[in-house]
Amino acid sequence: MTSKSREFELAVRSFSGDLYRFACWLARDPHAAEDLVQECFQRAWINWENLHDQVALKKWLFTILRRQFLRRLERKQFETVDIEGLELASCDTLGMDETYGLRQALARAPANLREPLLMQVLGGFSAEELALLAETTTGAMTTRLSRARQWLRHYLRGDDANDAAGNTIGKIS
């Protein structure tokens, strides 16, 4: 086994779980998430020689996954789905109602708040890393993450989430 193969295999073992969780949140379908992760690693393998900074490997893989998801989204023809047959994934610490409420809140959150929050929670990215990915300052990303949490708290409490969203989006745009 070559050095390149060993490094890649180590990356797959190290980051496949985090990438899969992020892909599940993006695609909302475990099968599509598996495909996204596989396509991400396929692209990574093809371009492995172009990666010069091993420290940035995790950010690089998450960026590949996110871009692959966006490519799929551009090509996708949307269909209607019967929600009667859908099952929600269970969560050990939250009840079914809380899990549903949290998923619903995240789905309704403005995209500019939802994506960085999910990448931080599911991917373990710091505000600095997210700022680099979004090509913005660390301070701006920290503010965006703070506003995302604030928006989520308001929404889950039943406060006027539309007012919170309007104030938040106006400040960030």
Secondary structure as UniProt FT lines:
FT   HELIX           3..27
FT   HELIX           30..46
FT   HELIX           48..50
FT   HELIX           54..56
FT   HELIX           57..75
FT   HELIX           83..85
FT   HELIX           96..108
FT   HELIX           111..123
FT   HELIX           127..134
FT   HELIX           138..157
FT   HELIX           161..172
//
